[in-house]
Amino acid sequence: MFGLIESMFFAYRDFVRDADRILASDKFGRAHHRVLYFVSRRPGLTIAELLEILEITKQSLNRVLNDLLERSYVVTRSGETDRRRRQLYATPQGDALIAEIAAVQSARFEKAFAELGPGARPQAIAFLQAMTDRPDSDAGDMASPEDRSRLASP
């Protein structure tokens, strides 16, 4: 398995390097990316939900979230049903940064899928979901409807 472990390391290194280059221009790091990514993908996400997704402490989140709030990449609003609940929303600036990173990272995936041929995409999704500690988590909900239907079919 050492070859596979090394392949995973190098793939992850290059995948996040794409994001790191873009984030550096805004003086952000990977923690900023993770927070902004999920806030952008799930408008109205609460801080408690974000903490659960990222499996980090509130203290770890506060510094990063405050940076994003102060620089207008994220805004908070009171919940509609419970005014005490703070819901998070990416601003157009935040969504644009996530879209820029996603475009570069998506191009890396598309290149790999083109090299591997038909069926690579659903297999990659299934593999990555199987690698998580909680394969029953909502990570599958983030897949596109097309990807979910491909995963469901034999």
N, C-alpha and C positions, 0 to 999 in steps of 0.2 A: 504493500500500500504506500510505500514511501514515494514512489513516482506520482501517484495520485495526489498525495498530500502536497508535494512540491508543485504539481500542476495547479492545484487549487490556490496555493499561496501566490504563484505568479499571475494567475488570472485575476485574483482579487486585487493584487498590487496594481496591475495595469488598469483595471476597471475603476478603482478609486482615484488613481492618479489623474484620470480624465476630469473627474469632479474637482479634485484638489487644485488643479490649474485654474479652473474657472472661479472657484471659491476664493483663491488667493487674491484675486483682483479686488474683491470686496473685503479682504482681511477677515474672512470666515474660515472655519475649520470643518472637519467631518461632523462634529457634534451639531453645528449649526445646520449642516446639510440634512442630517437625519431628522431634526426637529422640523425644519421648514418643509421637507419632503412630505411628512405625514400630515402636517397642518394644511398643506396645499392640496393633498389628495383627499382629505376628509374634512371639508369645511364644517366648522361648528364643533370640532373635536374638543373635549374638555381636557383640562390639565391632568386630571386623574386618569383619563383614558390614554393620554399620551405617555404618562409615566408607566402605565401597564404595558403598552406596546414596546417602549424602549427598554423597559426593565432597568430603570435608573432611579436614583433618589431625587426627591424634590429639590434638594440643594444643588445637585448636578444640573438639573434642568433650569433652575432660576437664572444662573449667570448667562447661559446661552439664550434663553427666552428673552431676558431683559435686553440683550444685544439686538436681537431681532425686532423687538418692540421699539426700542429707541431709534433704530435706523429705518423704521417704517417698512419692514418686510412682513411683519405680522401685526394684527390688531386683535384686541380682546373685546368681547361684547358680553353683556349679561344674558343668561339663558332666558328663553321666552317663557318657559313654565316655572323655572326656579331662578329668580334674579340673583341668587348667591353663586350660582354656577357660572364660572368664566369660560366662555367658549372662544376658541382660537380660529382665526381666519387669516389666510395669506392675503397680502395686498397685491395689486397688480404687479408691483415691483418684485414681490416674493414669488408669485406665480411665474413671472418671466425668468427669474433666476433658475427655478426648478425646471422650467421648459428647456432652457439652454443646456443645462446639465443632462437632462433626460435625452435630448437630441444626440448628444455626443455618445452617451452610454448606449442608447438604442442602436446607433450605427455600429458600435462594437458587437452587439448581439446579432444584428442582421448580417454582418460580415461572417460571423461564426456559423450562423444558421445556413447561410448560402453555401458555405464550404462543406457543411455536414449533410445537406440535402433534406428531402422531405421527411417530416416526422421529427426533426431535431427539436423544434420549438416545444411541442407538448412534452417530449421526453425530458428536455432541460427543466421545464417547470416542475414536472413530477419529481425529478431528481432533487432539485433544490428544496422542494417541500418535504421530501423524505429525509433530508439532511437536518431539518429543524428539530429542536427538542420537543416542540409542540406541533406536530403535523396537523392537529385538529384546530389550530389557531385560525384566525381570520385572514391569514396571509393569502389563502386561496381566493378570498373575496377581492383581493387587489388585482387578480388576473382578469384579463378582458373576458367578456362573455364568450368570444370565439375560442379563447384558450381553455376556458372551463368546459365548453362542450367537447373540445378535442380530447381533454383529459378524461372525460366521462365515457367517451366511446372507445371500443376495443381497438 
